[in-house]
Each structure stands twice: as C-alpha cells, then as structure tokens.
C-alpha cells in the first residue's frame, strides 16, 4: 500500500494565469503531490437532470471529425485482465481528420470519462491511435463516446462520435470499480457505503507529476475520505476533518463568511476600487452559479453561498509575510474570529508572500473552525491593474482556492464525469459528485445533505 500522500503538501496547478497551491492531503517528504496542469479526472454517472445542469455544453461540435475504426453498433469487445490492478481492460481505435492544435481526446463509457489522451495535429491525416480503457461496470453493454476536446479557442467539444458495444471476457468474480471501492471503504475506514462516488484520473502527458489512478471521495459526518487505486495496483488513503477547530477544511455546504483584507505594497497600478469591484463581481458570479445549480436539482435553497466583507489594511507590516489576526484587527477593525475564512490579497508587483508557495494563489486550509478564523486561510496576489471585473484575482479565490479549502484536489472530477464536463475546467471547478452535490445512492437526497450519505449502513 502506498503511504498517505496528501495532507499538508503543496499542490501546484496553473489556472487562468494564476498558480494555485493547496496544502491539503499530505505528501511525504520528497514526494511531489501535483503537477503543472490538471489532467483528466472524471466521476461516476450524472443525475437524470444532467442536461439542464451543464452550463457550457452548447453543441458547437463539427460532425465527423472523429470516429471509431473497426467497430460498429452491436459489436463485441473482449476484455483482458490487468495483472497489476486486477481490473479489466479493453482497446478501441479512433481516427480523426482535424488539423486543429490544442486538442486532446476523451473517451467516455456509459457517461464516465475512462481515458484522456493527447492528439498530434501535425501527424499525417487521418490521425489514428489506440485508446485503452477499463470496462468499469463489468461485462455488458457500454455506450462509448469519443470526443475531440478543444482547449484553445472554444473550450468545448469540437467533435464526437458514439458506438454501442458488448463487453465480454471478464471472469466471474472480478470486482467492478464500484465493488472495489465498497470493499476499500469497509477495509480502511469501517464504512459500509453501498454507493461510493468514484472517478478516473488520467495522466495526459509524461511530464505530469501525478500518477494515473482511480479515485473516490466521500463526505461523511465531520470527515472527508479519499481512496486512490493506482495503475501499479497500490492503494493510498487519507482523511480530513471538516468544520472543526482541529480540522483542515470547510464543509462544501451552507453559508461561508469570508473576510478579504487588501494589503497594498505600493508598487503597482492596481487600485483598491478595481480590486473591490473584481471581488464583488466574482463573488456574485459564483453565488449565482451555485444557486442556479441548486434550483436545477430541485432545492429550495442554494447548497453553498459566500458572504464577503472587504477591508483595506494599508501597507504590509513585514514584507513577505501574511498579516496576523491581531494585525488584521488593529488595521481594519474586523476580527477574523468573526469569520469562517480569512483571505489576504496582496497588491505586490514582486509577489513576495504568496510567491513563496510557487504561484499567485494559495489555499492554506484551516477554515470554518467553530472558534472562527485565526489566521489567513487563502492568500492571493495582484501584480498589475487594468483588469475588468471578473478578470482579476476574484475568480481564482471563489472558483479555485476556496474549492481547495473545502477539500478538493486537482485529481478530483469536475461536474459530471464526461468529457464535456472536463473541458469546462478553464472557468471554474465545481466537483458536484465528489462534493456530495448529487444523489449518488438514489434515495432522493443529495449526499452532502443526506443523513445516510452514499447508502451508509
């Protein structure tokens, strides 16, 4: 079994021009916890209302640019068993005529993204390659959808093709991915979950630092649990505490009270009014998105909302250091202990504080403690002004770093598990399934609000 890899390690990802870091689940000394860009991670099947919930999936695709080769509806694929994991594998060949750069290829099986591979637009056309995938539900019928994902222009599905096949050859007694995670939750945590959420994280390119894995997360009681099954067969697991004085994360539900203190180093053209306008715009956009999603799945109240108080704190006390709680109180008149999360936004051309973590944004954890915020929980830096509302650091605060502060990791899925969900991650991370914002166990209550989440017995 792999060691606990994830608590309090710095995980780095580039997002919308901001390097976003997160000391979340731990990595041991010398083990890098994340890579330079997010690779494909997808989750289990979406709810029936999926079509009304995906925001950016307007069909702008071009028919016929990608297709399956050598298989047709009703054909049979014979699976084999991977010796390392014991899971079944199968292969399909795909072909594309596209000469567009910045593409990748996503393969979905029954609504779950099971493979994500690169595309060589400079190769001779038509471009062909084999894609290996896991028949995650065992023998039976699968709807396979292959999609060209355009990361450069539209951040959308450029083209897709679908085929229905029968998978055979999986020996009796071979556990499905679903069954394997049920076993692991019982073995590792003593939890009897009949409907755990799970995902596939694919290593898109060799330089990515994160290993490919099957991944599951569950919010149960005051804890979040994570289990990973790597492609070499090893298993890693970890937990985090929610809304506790000894905890690391905010529960991804309810109302989060946030204090944003603005520290001006005096070396940029950023103005306090434009920064406040950006924060307000970004907050309203995120709150509205969470409210719209909640209404779409039939909830009377939003699953999540953030209340924001903004305060200018003047110049830094010590360059390269976050303000202390006492310094925030004395400079702004606001007590961080009255809030769930404290954000410090530095206006600094040299990025002296947040830059120590390897980027322009960092989630430090420790939010939503019953005793209130005792230190900075999220750090962000603004190096240059002139941005329009929604184009500054606010988007990274509400749509990325706060998401980290609720337990999200870069290998968790966005939205619904399919390729269309993954391609939307340029805008905001909304891990509906892993945050328990879907009804995974079919009892009519989304898991984050369910007294018996994931079919807990």
C-alpha positions as CSV (number, residue, x, y, z in Angstrom):
1,X,0.0,0.0,0.0
2,X,1.3,3.5,-0.8
3,X,1.8,5.8,2.1
4,X,-0.6,8.6,2.9
5,X,0.4,11.1,0.2
6,X,-1.7,14.1,0.7
7,X,-2.1,16.0,4.0
8,X,-0.3,19.5,4.1
9,X,1.7,19.1,0.9
10,X,1.9,22.0,-1.6
11,X,-0.1,21.1,-4.7
12,X,0.5,23.4,-7.7
13,X,-1.6,23.9,-10.8
14,X,-1.8,26.7,-13.3
15,X,-5.3,28.1,-13.7
16,X,-6.3,31.2,-15.7
17,X,-2.8,32.5,-15.4
18,X,-2.7,32.1,-11.6
19,X,-0.6,29.4,-9.9
20,X,-2.9,27.8,-7.4
21,X,-1.4,26.0,-4.5
22,X,-3.1,23.9,-1.8
23,X,-1.7,22.3,1.4
24,X,-4.5,19.7,1.5
25,X,-4.0,16.0,1.8
26,X,-0.4,15.1,2.8
27,X,2.6,14.0,0.7
28,X,5.7,12.7,2.4
29,X,9.0,14.5,2.2
30,X,10.4,14.4,-1.3
31,X,7.2,13.3,-2.9
32,X,5.6,15.8,-5.2
33,X,1.9,16.0,-4.8
34,X,0.7,17.6,-8.0
35,X,1.8,18.7,-11.5
36,X,1.9,21.8,-13.6
37,X,-1.5,21.3,-15.2
38,X,-4.7,19.4,-14.3
39,X,-5.1,16.1,-16.1
40,X,-8.3,14.3,-16.8
41,X,-10.3,13.2,-13.7
42,X,-13.9,12.2,-14.1
43,X,-16.6,10.8,-11.8
44,X,-19.5,8.4,-11.7
45,X,-22.8,8.7,-13.6
46,X,-24.6,12.1,-13.5
47,X,-28.2,12.5,-12.2
48,X,-31.1,12.4,-14.6
49,X,-31.2,16.2,-14.7
50,X,-27.7,16.4,-16.3
51,X,-28.7,18.0,-19.5
52,X,-30.2,21.0,-17.6
53,X,-27.1,21.4,-15.3
54,X,-24.1,21.6,-17.6
55,X,-23.6,25.3,-18.3
56,X,-21.1,25.4,-21.1
57,X,-22.0,22.4,-23.3
58,X,-23.9,24.2,-26.1
59,X,-23.4,21.8,-29.1
60,X,-21.0,23.6,-31.4
61,X,-19.3,20.4,-32.5
62,X,-18.5,19.6,-36.1
63,X,-19.8,16.1,-37.1
64,X,-17.4,13.6,-38.5
65,X,-14.1,14.9,-37.3
66,X,-13.5,11.9,-35.0
67,X,-14.8,8.3,-35.2
68,X,-14.2,4.8,-34.2
69,X,-12.4,2.5,-36.5
70,X,-13.2,-1.2,-36.9
71,X,-16.2,-1.4,-34.6
72,X,-19.9,-0.7,-35.1
73,X,-23.1,-0.7,-33.0
74,X,-23.7,-4.2,-31.6
75,X,-20.1,-5.4,-31.9
76,X,-18.4,-7.3,-29.1
77,X,-15.2,-6.3,-27.4
78,X,-13.3,-9.0,-25.5
79,X,-11.7,-7.6,-22.3
80,X,-8.5,-8.9,-20.6
81,X,-7.4,-8.5,-17.0
82,X,-4.6,-6.1,-15.9
83,X,-2.2,-8.1,-13.7
84,X,-1.3,-5.1,-11.5
85,X,-4.8,-3.9,-10.6
86,X,-7.0,-7.0,-11.4
87,X,-9.3,-4.7,-13.4
88,X,-10.5,-5.5,-16.9
89,X,-9.1,-3.5,-19.9
90,X,-10.2,-3.2,-23.5
91,X,-9.0,-1.2,-26.5
92,X,-10.6,0.8,-29.3
93,X,-9.1,2.5,-32.3
94,X,-10.0,6.0,-33.2
95,X,-9.4,8.2,-36.2
96,X,-9.6,12.0,-36.8
97,X,-9.3,14.4,-39.7
98,X,-8.8,17.5,-37.6
99,X,-5.7,19.7,-38.1
100,X,-6.6,21.9,-35.1
101,X,-3.9,22.3,-32.4
102,X,-4.5,22.3,-28.6
103,X,-6.7,19.2,-28.8
104,X,-7.0,16.1,-26.7
105,X,-9.1,13.0,-27.0
106,X,-11.6,12.0,-24.3
107,X,-13.3,8.6,-24.2
108,X,-16.5,8.1,-22.1
109,X,-18.0,4.8,-21.2
110,X,-21.6,4.9,-20.0
111,X,-21.2,8.6,-19.1
112,X,-17.8,8.2,-17.3
113,X,-14.6,9.6,-18.8
114,X,-12.4,6.5,-18.8
115,X,-9.5,7.7,-20.9
116,X,-7.9,11.0,-21.9
117,X,-5.0,11.1,-24.4
118,X,-3.1,13.6,-26.4
119,X,-3.7,14.4,-30.1
120,X,-1.0,15.1,-32.7
121,X,-2.4,17.6,-35.1
122,X,0.8,17.7,-37.0
123,X,0.7,14.0,-37.8
124,X,-0.4,12.7,-41.2
125,X,-4.2,12.8,-41.6
126,X,-6.3,10.9,-40.9
127,X,-4.7,10.5,-37.4
128,X,-5.2,7.2,-35.7
129,X,-4.4,5.8,-32.3
130,X,-5.5,3.0,-30.0
131,X,-7.1,4.0,-26.7
132,X,-7.0,1.7,-23.7
133,X,-9.9,1.8,-21.2
134,X,-11.4,0.0,-18.3
135,X,-14.9,-1.5,-18.6
136,X,-15.7,-0.3,-15.1
137,X,-19.1,-1.9,-14.7
138,X,-18.1,-5.4,-15.8
139,X,-19.4,-7.4,-18.7
140,X,-22.3,-6.0,-20.6
141,X,-23.4,-3.1,-22.9
142,X,-21.5,0.1,-23.0
143,X,-22.1,3.3,-24.9
144,X,-18.7,4.6,-25.9
145,X,-18.3,8.2,-26.9
146,X,-15.1,9.6,-28.2
147,X,-14.6,13.4,-28.3
148,X,-12.1,15.9,-29.6
149,X,-11.6,18.5,-26.8
150,X,-10.6,22.0,-27.9
151,X,-8.6,23.7,-25.2
152,X,-7.5,26.7,-27.2
153,X,-10.5,28.6,-28.7
154,X,-13.9,27.4,-27.5
155,X,-13.1,25.2,-24.6
156,X,-15.7,22.8,-25.9
157,X,-16.2,19.5,-27.6
158,X,-15.0,20.0,-31.2
159,X,-16.5,16.8,-32.5
160,X,-17.7,13.4,-31.1
161,X,-18.9,10.0,-32.2
162,X,-20.8,7.3,-30.3
163,X,-21.0,3.5,-30.6
164,X,-22.7,0.8,-28.5
165,X,-20.8,-2.4,-27.9
166,X,-21.0,-5.5,-25.7
167,X,-18.0,-6.3,-23.5
168,X,-17.3,-9.9,-22.7
169,X,-14.5,-12.0,-21.3
170,X,-14.3,-10.7,-17.8
171,X,-14.0,-13.7,-15.5
172,X,-16.8,-14.3,-12.9
173,X,-15.8,-12.8,-9.5
174,X,-13.8,-10.0,-11.0
175,X,-14.8,-6.9,-8.9
176,X,-16.1,-3.9,-10.7
177,X,-14.6,-0.5,-9.8
178,X,-17.8,0.2,-7.8
179,X,-17.4,-3.0,-5.8
180,X,-13.7,-2.5,-5.2
181,X,-14.3,0.9,-3.6
182,X,-17.1,-0.6,-1.4
183,X,-14.5,-3.1,-0.2
184,X,-11.9,-0.5,0.5
185,X,-14.2,1.9,2.4
186,X,-15.0,-1.0,4.7
187,X,-11.5,-2.3,5.0
188,X,-9.8,1.1,5.5
189,X,-12.4,3.1,7.4
190,X,-15.0,0.7,8.6
191,X,-17.6,2.5,6.5
192,X,-20.4,0.5,4.8
193,X,-21.1,2.6,1.7
194,X,-23.2,1.0,-1.0
195,X,-22.9,3.8,-3.5
196,X,-19.5,5.5,-3.3
197,X,-18.6,8.2,-5.8
198,X,-15.6,7.4,-7.9
199,X,-13.6,8.8,-10.8
200,X,-10.7,8.1,-13.2
201,X,-7.7,10.4,-13.2
202,X,-5.7,10.0,-16.4
203,X,-2.1,11.1,-16.8
204,X,-2.4,13.1,-20.0
205,X,1.3,13.6,-20.8
206,X,4.5,12.1,-19.4
207,X,5.7,15.3,-17.8
208,X,2.6,15.5,-15.5
209,X,3.7,14.8,-11.9
210,X,0.5,12.9,-10.8
211,X,0.2,9.2,-11.4
212,X,-2.9,7.9,-13.1
213,X,-5.5,6.4,-10.7
214,X,-9.0,5.5,-9.9
215,X,-10.1,7.9,-7.1
216,X,-13.0,8.1,-4.7
217,X,-14.1,10.7,-2.1
218,X,-16.9,10.8,0.4
219,X,-18.1,13.4,2.9
220,X,-19.4,11.5,5.9
221,X,-20.1,13.3,9.2
222,X,-17.3,15.6,10.1
223,X,-14.8,14.0,7.8
224,X,-13.9,13.8,4.1
225,X,-12.3,10.5,3.0
226,X,-10.3,9.8,-0.1
227,X,-9.1,6.5,-1.6
228,X,-6.9,6.1,-4.7
229,X,-6.1,2.9,-6.6
230,X,-3.0,3.5,-8.8
231,X,-2.3,1.7,-12.0
232,X,0.5,-0.3,-10.4
233,X,-2.1,-1.8,-8.1
234,X,-1.1,0.2,-5.0
235,X,-3.7,1.9,-2.8
236,X,-3.4,5.2,-0.9
237,X,-6.0,6.6,1.5
238,X,-6.3,9.8,3.6
239,X,-8.9,11.8,5.6
240,X,-9.5,15.4,6.5
241,X,-11.7,17.0,9.2
242,X,-14.5,19.4,8.4
243,X,-15.7,22.5,10.4
244,X,-13.6,21.6,13.5
245,X,-11.1,23.6,15.5
246,X,-8.6,20.8,14.8
247,X,-9.7,20.4,11.2
248,X,-8.4,21.4,7.8
249,X,-11.4,22.1,5.6
250,X,-14.8,23.8,5.2
251,X,-17.8,21.6,4.6
252,X,-19.0,22.3,1.0
253,X,-22.4,23.4,2.0
254,X,-24.2,26.2,3.9
255,X,-23.0,29.8,4.2
256,X,-19.3,30.7,4.5
257,X,-18.5,34.1,6.0
258,X,-15.3,35.4,4.3
259,X,-13.2,38.4,5.3
260,X,-10.9,39.7,2.5
261,X,-8.1,42.1,3.6
262,X,-6.3,44.1,1.0
263,X,-2.6,44.8,1.6
264,X,-1.0,47.4,-0.7
265,X,2.7,47.3,-1.3
266,X,2.5,50.5,-3.2
267,X,4.5,49.2,-6.2
268,X,1.7,48.5,-8.8
269,X,-1.0,50.3,-10.7
270,X,-3.7,48.2,-9.0
271,X,-6.3,50.4,-7.3
272,X,-8.4,49.4,-4.3
273,X,-11.7,50.2,-6.1
274,X,-10.9,48.0,-9.1
275,X,-9.9,45.2,-6.8
276,X,-13.1,45.5,-4.7
277,X,-15.2,45.6,-7.9
278,X,-13.5,42.4,-9.1
279,X,-14.1,40.6,-5.8
280,X,-17.7,41.7,-5.8
281,X,-18.3,40.6,-9.4
282,X,-16.6,37.2,-8.9
283,X,-18.5,36.6,-5.7
284,X,-21.8,37.3,-7.3
285,X,-21.0,35.1,-10.3
286,X,-20.1,32.1,-8.1
287,X,-23.0,32.5,-5.8
288,X,-25.3,32.7,-8.8
289,X,-23.8,29.6,-10.3
290,X,-24.3,27.6,-7.1
291,X,-27.8,29.0,-6.8
292,X,-28.7,28.0,-10.4
293,X,-27.4,24.5,-9.9
294,X,-29.3,24.1,-6.7
295,X,-32.6,25.2,-8.3
296,X,-32.0,22.9,-11.3
297,X,-31.8,19.8,-9.0
298,X,-34.9,20.9,-7.1
299,X,-33.5,22.5,-3.9
300,X,-35.3,25.4,-2.4
301,X,-32.1,27.0,-1.0
302,X,-28.6,27.1,-2.5
303,X,-26.2,24.4,-1.5
304,X,-23.5,26.9,-0.9
305,X,-23.2,30.7,-0.6
306,X,-20.4,33.0,0.4
307,X,-20.9,36.3,2.3
308,X,-18.0,38.7,1.7
309,X,-16.6,41.6,3.8
310,X,-13.7,43.5,2.2
311,X,-11.3,45.8,4.2
312,X,-8.3,47.7,3.1
313,X,-5.4,47.0,5.5
314,X,-2.8,49.5,4.3
315,X,0.9,48.6,3.7
316,X,2.4,45.3,4.8
317,X,3.8,45.1,8.4
318,X,6.6,42.8,7.2
319,X,7.2,42.3,3.5
320,X,6.8,38.7,2.5
321,X,4.6,37.8,5.5
322,X,0.9,37.5,5.9
323,X,-0.8,39.7,8.4
324,X,-1.5,38.1,11.8
325,X,-5.0,38.1,13.3
326,X,-4.0,40.9,15.7
327,X,-2.6,43.0,12.9
328,X,-5.8,42.5,10.9
329,X,-7.9,43.6,13.9
330,X,-5.9,46.7,14.5
331,X,-5.7,47.8,10.9
332,X,-9.2,47.0,9.7
333,X,-11.4,46.9,12.8
334,X,-12.6,43.5,11.8
335,X,-11.9,40.4,14.0
336,X,-11.0,37.3,11.9
337,X,-12.6,35.2,14.6
338,X,-16.0,36.5,13.5
339,X,-15.5,34.9,10.0
340,X,-15.1,31.4,8.7
341,X,-12.4,32.2,6.2
342,X,-9.8,35.0,6.0
343,X,-8.3,35.9,2.6
344,X,-5.3,38.2,2.2
345,X,-5.0,39.8,-1.2
346,X,-1.6,41.4,-1.6
347,X,-1.1,44.1,-4.2
348,X,2.6,43.5,-4.9
349,X,4.5,43.6,-8.2
350,X,7.1,41.2,-6.7
351,X,4.6,38.7,-5.2
352,X,6.8,38.4,-2.1
353,X,4.4,36.5,0.1
354,X,2.2,34.2,-2.0
355,X,5.1,33.7,-4.4
356,X,6.9,31.7,-1.7
357,X,4.3,28.9,-2.4
358,X,5.1,28.8,-6.1
359,X,2.4,30.8,-7.6
360,X,-0.1,33.7,-7.2
361,X,-2.7,31.9,-5.1
362,X,-2.6,29.5,-2.2
363,X,-5.1,27.7,0.0
364,X,-3.6,27.2,3.5
365,X,-6.5,25.3,5.0
366,X,-7.9,25.6,8.5
367,X,-11.1,27.4,7.6
368,X,-14.6,27.1,9.1
369,X,-13.5,26.4,12.6
370,X,-16.2,26.9,15.2
371,X,-13.9,29.3,17.1
372,X,-13.5,31.4,13.9
373,X,-10.6,32.1,11.6
374,X,-7.4,32.5,13.5
375,X,-5.1,33.3,10.6
376,X,-5.0,33.8,6.8
377,X,-6.6,30.8,5.1
378,X,-6.3,31.9,1.5
379,X,-3.5,34.1,0.0
380,X,-3.8,35.8,-3.4
381,X,-1.6,38.3,-5.2
382,X,-2.4,41.0,-7.7
383,X,0.6,42.2,-9.7
384,X,-0.9,44.5,-12.3
385,X,-4.1,46.5,-12.7
386,X,-6.3,47.4,-15.6
387,X,-8.4,44.2,-15.4
388,X,-12.2,44.3,-15.8
389,X,-14.5,42.9,-13.0
390,X,-14.3,39.2,-13.2
391,X,-10.8,39.3,-14.8
392,X,-8.8,39.8,-11.7
393,X,-7.9,37.6,-8.7
394,X,-11.5,37.2,-7.5
395,X,-12.2,34.3,-9.9
396,X,-9.3,32.3,-8.5
397,X,-10.4,33.0,-4.9
398,X,-14.0,31.8,-5.3
399,X,-13.7,29.3,-8.1
400,X,-10.4,27.6,-7.2
401,X,-8.7,28.4,-3.9
402,X,-11.9,28.2,-1.9
403,X,-12.7,24.9,-3.6
404,X,-9.4,23.7,-2.3
405,X,-10.4,24.9,1.1
406,X,-13.4,22.6,1.0
407,X,-11.3,19.6,0.3
408,X,-11.0,19.5,-3.5
409,X,-7.8,18.2,-5.0
410,X,-6.6,18.6,-8.6
411,X,-7.3,15.0,-9.5
412,X,-10.9,15.2,-8.5
413,X,-13.5,15.4,-11.3
414,X,-15.3,18.4,-12.5
415,X,-19.1,18.3,-12.7
416,X,-20.4,15.1,-14.2
417,X,-17.7,12.6,-15.3
418,X,-17.9,13.1,-19.0
419,X,-15.6,14.9,-21.5
420,X,-17.9,17.9,-21.8
421,X,-17.5,18.4,-18.0
422,X,-13.8,18.2,-18.1
423,X,-13.3,20.7,-20.9
424,X,-15.1,23.4,-18.7
425,X,-12.5,23.4,-16.0
426,X,-10.9,26.5,-17.5
427,X,-13.7,28.6,-15.9
428,X,-14.4,27.1,-12.5
429,X,-14.1,23.8,-10.6
430,X,-17.5,22.5,-9.5
431,X,-16.9,19.0,-8.3
432,X,-20.6,18.2,-7.9
433,X,-20.2,14.5,-7.4
434,X,-17.2,14.5,-5.1
435,X,-18.6,17.3,-3.0
436,X,-21.8,15.2,-2.5
437,X,-23.9,17.6,-4.6
438,X,-25.6,14.7,-6.4
439,X,-27.8,11.9,-5.2
440,X,-25.3,9.0,-5.7
441,X,-27.4,6.5,-3.7
442,X,-30.7,7.3,-5.3
443,X,-32.6,8.0,-2.1
444,X,-33.9,11.4,-3.2
445,X,-31.4,13.4,-1.1
446,X,-28.1,14.8,-2.3
447,X,-25.2,13.2,-0.3
448,X,-23.9,16.4,1.4
449,X,-27.4,16.9,2.9
450,X,-28.1,13.2,3.5
451,X,-28.1,11.7,7.0
452,X,-27.0,8.4,5.4
453,X,-24.8,9.5,2.5
454,X,-23.6,7.1,-0.2
455,X,-26.0,4.5,1.1
456,X,-24.3,4.4,4.5
457,X,-25.4,1.5,6.6
